[in-house]
Amino acid sequence: MKFPKWEGGYGGDPLSWLGMQSALVGIGIPVPRVLYVDEQNACIWTEDFGDHFLNFRLGNRILDEKDNECAATLELFKDALDLLVQVQYPRRHLLNHPAQERAFDFEKLMFEMNFFMTHFVKGWLGLPLTESDPRDRELVKEMESVCTLLHGAERVLCHRDYHVRNVMVVRGGVRWIDFQDARMGPHTYDVVSLVRDSYTKITSETRISLLKFYGAKLNEARSRSGRNAISNEELFHEASLMGLQRNIKALGSFGYLATQKQKTGYLKYIGSTIETVLADDFSKGSGMRISDAFPATSEFLHDIVHGRWKALFESKLRAYGVTETF
């Protein structure tokens, strides 16, 4: 099959979408059915999953396991985590798929960190980063350290963009979309994308409970396949590192979308995303505090919302017409 009018997009091309769709259907993951493929115009007609995102019932409410009004949404989040385990340790044979050729290795993870430097720090905030500044050098060094640690993690199949707007609710069940960029990566890559999602307010206790829920499901699946269990400390340690990397990448995306695509609607999530990093929810289970392990990174992010860059940050929001933040 060929798409002569497709003009690019590594990992995001129609063939990648079709290859991943076929593989995911084969292991029982609910993804859109293919209705028609128009090769000449690089167009795929698919089933429509509607417009109910995973968090659609919340409104402005904070996802809190202690709030009975959140019970239905909390179960949907658990269903979404359960689907991740089904993908990572499928009960059926997983067909060959495009993600096998792609991985979140050091180079890819560091590319995403540099994306933050280029499009958020320099591009949107307008801050210079120089090798002559010891704080800037330490910031880069710490980011390289995070990526090195994650490079060594055990790899499983990852959706790659597993936030609430890519998990749809259809007839009470969760469904996947936007999976064409799937690749191999750490267990918690998609998990932290969901439980530290920039578009949903979640209490610290609920984030921790959801990670523990995933860990229990994960170890059930590993046991079935004859693998050793992953301890809570190991899981939380990886999630702390992965959460830092994912939230930093999200900030880079927000900066890129504003400066390069003129999509400013994401800027309101910057402050809350940084606060999520600073809250460091998973330190309670990992034995590692982000502020201790990566002080330059923690200080830099803190300074954007609370310190030396706060005035600049707020002026940038005003300049882009952002009057309300999340």
C-alpha distance (Angstrom), angle and dihedral (degrees) to the residues before:
residue distance angle dihedral
M1 . . .
K2 3.80 . .
F3 3.79 134.6 .
P4 3.83 104.5 -159.2
K5 3.82 95.2 -179.0
W6 3.80 96.1 50.1
E7 3.81 107.0 116.0
G8 3.77 103.7 -164.2
G9 3.75 146.7 -70.8
Y10 3.80 118.0 156.1
G11 3.77 108.8 -123.3
G12 3.79 91.5 -4.3
D13 3.76 99.3 81.0
P14 3.83 125.0 118.8
L15 3.80 93.3 -105.6
S16 3.79 90.4 55.3
W17 3.81 90.9 50.2
L18 3.80 91.9 49.5
G19 3.80 92.7 45.9
M20 3.79 93.0 50.3
Q21 3.80 92.6 43.2
S22 3.79 91.4 54.4
A23 3.80 93.4 47.7
L24 3.81 93.5 46.8
V25 3.80 93.0 48.3
G26 3.79 87.6 52.2
I27 3.81 92.1 61.0
G28 3.78 95.3 42.1
I29 3.80 101.4 -100.9
P30 3.83 111.3 150.8
V31 3.80 106.7 -119.6
P32 3.83 130.9 149.6
R33 3.80 116.8 -71.4
V34 3.79 116.3 -119.8
L35 3.81 109.5 -116.1
Y36 3.80 101.7 174.6
V37 3.80 138.2 -9.0
D38 3.81 119.3 -147.2
E39 3.79 103.9 -167.6
Q40 3.80 96.0 179.0
N41 3.79 93.2 58.1
A42 3.83 96.8 33.4
C43 3.78 90.2 -120.0
I44 3.80 130.4 141.4
W45 3.80 119.5 -165.8
T46 3.79 110.9 -150.2
E47 3.76 142.6 174.4
D48 3.83 112.8 -78.1
F49 3.81 114.2 -123.3
G50 3.80 93.6 -168.8
D51 3.79 126.9 -130.4
H52 3.80 105.9 -68.2
F53 3.80 107.3 118.8
L54 3.80 120.6 -159.7
N55 3.81 91.2 -96.0
F56 3.82 96.8 41.9
R57 3.80 94.3 119.6
L58 3.80 94.0 54.1
G59 3.78 100.5 69.3
N60 3.81 104.8 175.9
R61 3.79 92.4 -22.3
I62 3.82 121.3 119.9
L63 3.80 113.6 -119.7
D64 3.79 102.1 -113.7
E65 3.79 124.6 166.7
K66 3.82 88.8 -148.3
D67 3.81 92.6 57.7
N68 3.81 112.2 87.3
E69 3.80 89.6 -156.2
C70 3.82 87.7 65.8
A71 3.81 96.1 51.2
A72 3.81 96.5 100.7
T73 3.81 93.3 47.4
L74 3.80 91.4 46.1
E75 3.81 89.6 55.9
L76 3.80 90.0 50.6
F77 3.81 90.0 52.8
K78 3.80 88.8 51.6
D79 3.80 90.1 49.4
A80 3.80 89.0 52.1
L81 3.82 90.6 51.4
D82 3.79 90.1 47.3
L83 3.81 89.1 55.7
L84 3.80 89.3 55.2
V85 3.80 90.5 56.7
Q86 3.81 89.8 48.7
V87 3.80 89.0 54.7
Q88 3.79 94.5 44.2
Y89 3.82 94.2 47.6
P90 3.82 106.8 19.8
R91 3.79 119.7 -167.8
R92 3.81 90.1 -146.9
H93 3.78 128.9 57.5
L94 3.80 110.3 -81.7
L95 3.79 112.2 -136.7
N96 3.78 121.5 -134.0
H97 3.78 108.9 -79.6
P98 3.83 139.7 -179.5
A99 3.82 93.9 -106.3
Q100 3.80 90.0 68.7
E101 3.79 88.0 74.4
R102 3.81 94.8 50.6
A103 3.79 130.1 64.2
F104 3.77 142.3 175.2
D105 3.77 92.4 -117.1
F106 3.80 125.6 155.4
E107 3.80 93.0 -81.5
K108 3.81 94.8 52.1
L109 3.80 94.5 42.7
M110 3.80 91.4 48.4
F111 3.79 90.2 46.9
E112 3.80 86.7 60.1
M113 3.80 91.7 48.5
N114 3.80 89.7 50.9
F115 3.80 88.0 48.3
F116 3.81 86.3 62.4
M117 3.80 91.7 49.0
T118 3.80 93.0 48.2
H119 3.78 102.9 40.5
F120 3.80 104.7 26.2
V121 3.80 108.0 28.1
K122 3.80 99.2 33.2
G123 3.79 102.7 17.5
W124 3.80 102.4 42.6
L125 3.82 106.7 18.2
G126 3.79 91.9 35.1
L127 3.79 94.8 -136.8
P128 3.81 118.6 150.6
L129 3.79 117.9 -130.7
T130 3.79 114.0 -157.2
E131 3.78 135.5 179.4
S132 3.80 88.7 -133.5
D133 3.81 91.8 66.1
P134 3.83 109.4 82.3
R135 3.81 91.4 -153.0
D136 3.80 90.9 55.1
R137 3.80 91.1 47.8
E138 3.79 90.7 50.9
L139 3.81 91.0 48.6
V140 3.80 91.4 55.7
K141 3.80 91.3 43.7
E142 3.81 91.4 54.0
M143 3.78 92.6 48.4
E144 3.79 89.5 51.8
S145 3.80 88.7 50.5
V146 3.83 91.8 52.7
C147 3.80 90.6 50.6
T148 3.81 92.5 47.0
L149 3.80 91.3 53.6
L150 3.80 92.7 47.5
H151 3.80 91.4 45.9
G152 3.81 88.0 64.4
A153 3.81 94.7 52.2
E154 3.80 121.8 111.6
R155 3.81 109.2 -95.2
V156 3.79 131.1 -131.2
L157 3.79 134.1 165.6
C158 3.82 111.3 -70.5
H159 3.80 129.5 -164.4
R160 3.80 86.2 -144.4
D161 3.82 98.7 -149.8
Y162 3.79 102.9 46.4
H163 3.78 103.9 160.5
V164 3.80 128.1 132.4
R165 3.80 94.0 -91.5
N166 3.80 91.8 60.0
V167 3.80 94.6 49.8
M168 3.79 108.8 72.4
V169 3.79 128.5 -164.4
V170 3.81 113.4 -135.2
R171 3.81 121.3 173.9
G172 3.79 90.4 -19.8
G173 3.80 95.6 -50.9
V174 3.80 132.1 100.6
R175 3.81 121.8 -113.0
W176 3.81 134.4 -172.9
I177 3.78 128.4 -124.0
D178 3.83 134.9 166.3
F179 3.80 94.8 34.8
Q180 3.82 98.2 138.0
D181 3.82 93.6 107.0
A182 3.81 93.6 56.2
R183 3.80 116.1 146.1
M184 3.78 140.8 162.3
G185 3.79 116.9 -81.3
P186 3.82 147.7 131.7
H187 3.81 120.4 -39.0
T188 3.79 92.9 -112.2
Y189 3.81 98.7 46.9
D190 3.80 93.7 98.6
V191 3.80 93.8 29.2
V192 3.80 94.9 62.4
S193 3.80 90.9 40.8
L194 3.80 85.9 63.1
V195 3.80 104.8 36.2
R196 3.83 92.8 40.9
D197 3.79 92.6 39.8
S198 3.81 114.2 158.9
Y199 3.81 92.6 -140.6
T200 3.81 98.0 55.9
K201 3.79 131.0 60.1
I202 3.80 108.8 -136.5
T203 3.80 127.3 175.7
S204 3.79 118.3 -117.9
E205 3.81 91.9 -117.2
T206 3.80 91.2 52.0
R207 3.81 92.4 50.0
I208 3.79 89.9 51.9
S209 3.81 92.4 47.3
L210 3.80 91.9 49.8
L211 3.81 91.3 50.6
K212 3.81 90.1 50.1
F213 3.82 89.7 48.5
Y214 3.80 89.5 53.2
G215 3.81 90.9 46.8
A216 3.80 92.0 54.2
K217 3.82 92.0 48.9
L218 3.79 90.3 45.2
N219 3.79 93.7 53.8
E220 3.81 91.7 47.1
A221 3.80 88.1 56.6
R222 3.80 93.3 44.1
S223 3.79 90.2 51.0
R224 3.81 91.0 53.2
S225 3.79 89.8 53.4
G226 3.81 94.4 45.9
R227 3.79 97.0 -107.3
N228 3.79 127.5 136.8
A229 3.78 119.6 -100.8
I230 3.80 120.3 -101.1
S231 3.80 110.5 -128.4
N232 3.80 121.6 -127.2
E233 3.79 89.6 -114.6
E234 3.81 91.9 53.7
L235 3.79 91.4 46.1
F236 3.80 94.2 48.3
H237 3.81 91.8 45.1
E238 3.80 92.0 54.6
A239 3.82 90.8 43.1
S240 3.82 90.6 53.3
L241 3.80 91.7 53.6
M242 3.78 93.7 40.7
G243 3.79 92.9 46.8
L244 3.79 90.8 53.5
Q245 3.79 91.7 50.2
R246 3.81 94.6 44.9
N247 3.80 95.3 48.1
I248 3.80 91.5 47.6
K249 3.80 89.5 51.1
A250 3.82 89.5 49.9
L251 3.80 89.7 55.5
G252 3.79 88.9 52.2
S253 3.79 90.0 51.9
F254 3.80 92.1 50.2
G255 3.80 90.4 52.0
Y256 3.80 92.5 46.2
L257 3.80 93.9 49.0
A258 3.80 91.5 50.2
T259 3.80 98.8 44.9
Q260 3.80 101.7 32.4
K261 3.81 104.1 27.8
Q262 3.82 100.7 27.8
K263 3.81 89.6 -126.1
T264 3.79 102.3 141.1
G265 3.80 98.7 165.8
Y266 3.81 91.6 94.0
L267 3.80 95.4 58.1
K268 3.80 92.3 82.9
Y269 3.82 88.7 67.9
I270 3.82 95.7 58.2
G271 3.80 97.6 88.2
S272 3.79 95.5 46.4
T273 3.81 91.5 46.1
I274 3.80 90.8 54.3
E275 3.81 90.6 46.3
T276 3.81 88.5 54.0
V277 3.81 89.7 57.1
L278 3.80 92.3 46.7
A279 3.82 92.1 48.4
D280 3.82 87.3 62.0
D281 3.82 92.8 -164.0
F282 3.78 96.3 179.7
S283 3.81 95.8 55.1
K284 3.81 88.2 87.7
G285 3.78 90.2 68.2
S286 3.79 102.1 29.7
G287 3.79 103.1 54.5
M288 3.81 88.4 -130.8
R289 3.78 128.0 101.0
I290 3.80 115.0 -153.9
S291 3.81 90.4 -143.0
D292 3.82 90.0 57.3
A293 3.80 98.3 40.5
F294 3.82 96.0 41.3
P295 3.81 106.8 21.0
A296 3.81 97.3 161.0
T297 3.80 92.3 52.9
S298 3.78 92.6 45.2
E299 3.80 92.3 47.7
F300 3.80 92.6 47.8
L301 3.81 93.0 52.8
H302 3.81 91.7 42.9
D303 3.80 90.3 53.1
I304 3.81 91.5 55.8
V305 3.80 94.5 60.4
H306 3.81 102.6 22.2
G307 3.80 111.0 14.4
R308 3.79 145.6 33.8
W309 3.82 96.2 -19.5
K310 3.81 97.3 42.4
A311 3.82 95.7 100.0
L312 3.80 90.9 47.4
F313 3.81 91.3 48.0
E314 3.80 92.7 50.8
S315 3.81 92.4 46.2
K316 3.81 90.4 52.1
L317 3.79 90.9 52.1
R318 3.81 90.1 51.5
A319 3.80 91.7 46.7
Y320 3.80 89.5 55.9
G321 3.79 92.0 47.6
V322 3.79 96.8 -107.7
T323 3.80 107.3 152.9
E324 3.80 100.1 159.0
T325 3.80 127.8 44.1
F326 3.78 129.9 -159.3
